[in-house]
Amino acid sequence: VQLQASGGGSVQVGGSLRLSCAASGSVFGFGTMGWYRQAPGKQRELVASISRGGAANYADSVKDRFFIYRENAKTSVYLQMDSLKPEDTAVYYCNAFSVLNDRITYWGQGTEVTVSS
C-alpha cells in the first residue's frame, strides 16, 4: 500500500492550499481516510477525517476553514484549506485505514505547509 501526498507549499495568512493524497495497493479500497499534521515541537494531531461513507470529522481549530473530501472510487482524499493562519504551519500527513482491519493504518509521506504573516 502506498499513499502519495502532494500540494503543500508556502502561503501568506488568509491564503488557500489544497492537499491531495492518492492511495493505492488495496483491492478492497480503504476505510476512513484523513489528514494529520505535526508542527515543530508538537505532537501529531488529527486535522480532518472522512469515512468511507462520506462522514467528515474536523478538529475544532480548522472547522469552517478546511474541507475534506474523497474521490476516485474513494481512494483519493483531498483537504481544501482556506483562510490559513500561521498556526496551521506544519507537516501534513495523509492517513488511511484498512477496510478489512481497522487496526491497520497506512501513512503517506508528509507535505509541508508554511503560512507566513
N, C-alpha and C positions, 0 to 999 in steps of 0.2 A: 504494500500500500504506500502510495505517495501523495502528499499534499503539497502543492506548489502555490505559494503565496506571492502576490505582487501588488504594486500600487502605492507603496509608501513614498514618502518624499518630504520636502520642506515647504511649509506654507506659512503665511502670516496669520495672525489672530483674525478669526472670522472667516477664514478660508475653508475650502472643502477638499476632500480627497475621497476616492473610492478604492477600497481594498478588494482584491479578488483572490479566491482560493479555488483551485481545481484539484479535486481528489480523484484518484484512480487506483485500480488494483483490486477492487472488490466487486465480484459479480453480483452481489446482493445489494450493492449500494451502501449507503451509510445511514446511521441513525441521526441523532442530534448533532448538528454542526455549530461551530461558533468561533468567536474571536476572543482571545485573551490578550492582555498587554502587561508588560513589565517595564516600569520606569527605573532609572538608576537608583540603586539602594533600596528598592521596594520589592515586595513580593508580587508574583504574577497574580493578576486578578481577571475575573470574567468581565468582559465588556458586553457581549451580547451572544445569545444562542438562539437557534431555531430548530424546532423539532422536524421530524420527517413529515409531519402533517402540517407544518407551517406555523405552529405556535411560537411566538417570539418572546424572548425574555431579555431585559436590559438592566444594566447597572444603573442605579439612581443617578449617577454622575453624568450619564450620557443620554438619558431619556429626553425625548423631544429634539435631540440633535443628531442622533445616529439612527440608521435604519438598516436592518439586516434582512436579506432575502436569499432564496435559493433558486437555481435554475438548472437546466441541462440534466434532466432526469434526476434532479436533486443531488447531483454530485459536485456542483459548484456552489459556493457561498460567497456572498458579497457583503461588504459593510460600507454603506454610504455615510460619510462623516461630514457634517455641516457645522457651521458656527464653531470652528475649532478653537480651543483655548490652549494656553501654554501647558496647562496641567494634563493635556492629552498627549503630550510628548512621551513616547515610549516605543519599545519594540513590540509590534503586534504579531501574535501567533495564531494561525489557523488551527482548529481542532475538530476532530470528527470521531464519533463513537461508532463502534461496530454494531451492525444490525443484529448479529447473532448473539453477541455477548456484550451487554452494556458495561461490563467492567474493563473492556478493552478499548483503549482510546489511542488515536493517532495524532501526531503533531506535524505541522509543516515548519519550514524554516521561518525565522522571523523576518518581518519587514519593518523598517524603521520609519517612524513618523516624528517629525520635528515641527513644532509650532512656535514661531517667534513673534515677539511683540514689537 
